[in-house]
Amino acid sequence: MKQQVSITESSAGKRIDKLLSEQLPELTRSAIQNLMGNGCVTLNGKPVKKNTKAAVGDVILIELPEPKEVEIEPENIPLDIVYEDADIVVVNKPRGMVVHPAPGNWNGTLVNALMYHCGDSLSGINGEIRPGIVHRIDKDTSGLLVVAKNDRAHQSLAEQIKVHSAGRRYYAVVYGVPREDIGTICAPIARHHTDRKKMAVVAGGREAITHYEVLEHFQGYAYMTFLLETGRTHQIRVHMAHIGHSIIGDPLYGPSKDKWKLGGQCLHAGALTLEHPTTGEKMTFEAPLPEYFTTVLQKLRNQYGEI
């Protein structure tokens, strides 16, 4: 599989390995350097060294090796299915469940459960490890995902997400109260320069746009809703931390000491709107706030009341 990156003014002058780690967050910098050492990265058609700097107009081509086949086992794990037909499955994912298998998480994932539930009726576009998976939410984020049961449905859903015609609404409780009750955060996101487990707002990163609204004010906290215009890794978590209002319970982007002890961020994908891949019908699905989330809200209401 090949990927091409063209150099613009905003990314000119950067080392090739650093630039690619920002543009391709699914690859670590060390993985990119290994690809370079194996001759899998070319600059204007020629092999390139990791410390080479890019210039405007340069074209970088990355040839990714084919992933090794991994035997993914179907598992009889209960699923909260909100909707299902011959083309799609809409699932309300619980907090703590990984979406697809990866090193360290080969079992117990949403994909393992879907393979048991759907059998061979899942799209194959994303390969053996991610059958049916069109978009993801983090392990410790709860809420709605749509899964494709055939390649035609997958292509339709992926295009809707790409052109922003599919809507995704999230809910969260954050530290502090944003200055404006309604706003938009437009800040590019890429892999963190030093902590490869994290994403960050980085100049020259991929465009990321989050629309937000404060639903309830508390003393030192806010209950908020978000609409995603783009779908970058950890987007809401990164954007809220960037403006000084990290999500409570967030182990990566929140404070090191968190009195809530939630075991993960208080973030829920509560609504999903899409056009049905076959009928074109506009469909909206909703998932109520899970118990951990409503418990947090009730504690805040009891302690502070809305202000």
Buried (B, 14 or more C-beta within 10 A) or exposed (E): EEBEBEBEEEBBEBBBBBBBBBBBBEBBBEBBBBBBEEEBBBBEEEEBEBEBEBEEEBEBBBEBEEEEEEEBEBBEBEBEEBEBEEBBBBBBBBBEBBBBBEEEBBEBBBBBBBBBBBEEBBBBBBBBBBBBBBBBBBBBBBBBBBBBBBEBBBBBBBEBBEEBEBBBBBBBBBBBBBEEEEBEBEBBBBBBEEEBEBBBBBEBBBEBBBBBEBBBBBEEBBBBBBBBBBBBBBBBBBBBBBBEBBBBBBEBBBEEEBEBEBEBBBBBBBBBBBBBBBEEEEBEBEBEBBEBBEBBBEBBEEEBEEE
